Amino acid sequence: MKKKLFVVTPFLAALVASLSAHAAPQTGAINITGSVIDSTCYVDVGSSNVSVTLPNVDKTMLQAPDSSAGVTPFTLKVSGCSEGGGVQKVSVAFIPDSNVDMNGNLANTGTAPNIAVQILDKDQNPIDIRNDTFSAQMARGAATDSADIDLRYFAKYHSVAGGAGAGDVSAVANFQLVYN
């Protein structure tokens, strides 16, 4: 009888030890901060629906993989910002919706094959809309120390795969203002 008790006792001790190691709750904390600001900037009426017309380009300019052509500037005008209202910087966040392809460019809904439209920042660096971060958006932004702010961007034809064909190009970029 003592022999059975001796064999069972170490087994029970090991079982209890393993259960207590797995049963310990895992805890943590998520600290969330933010601000509700007094007033925000607004997009000027003329900038809420901007039309950008890219120039006609020959398809031979878009035959190589990762080729681009037709860089065209556009401006989004923002007004009504006041630094005293809690806003120090304003920028644009392009929305990664169904208008954006898997490469972060604007999908072409026109007839030209193997073409997308790429959005560029004021320094003509490409913006990957699908992976655009808040810090990158703020880096492109402008201080709100002026009544009227011009946020400058560019658009261009872009062929990731190359082999672009002739046809129409049409794309839509949705955006919202972001603040810091």
PyMOL commands that set and color helices and strands:
alter all, ss='L'
color gray80, all
select helices_A, chain A and resi 2-23+45-47+59-62+83-85+129-131+134-139
alter helices_A, ss='H'
color red, helices_A
select strands_A, chain A and resi 42-43+67-79+89-94+106-107+116-120+142-143+148-159+175-179
alter strands_A, ss='S'
color yellow, strands_A
deselect
rebuild
show_as cartoon
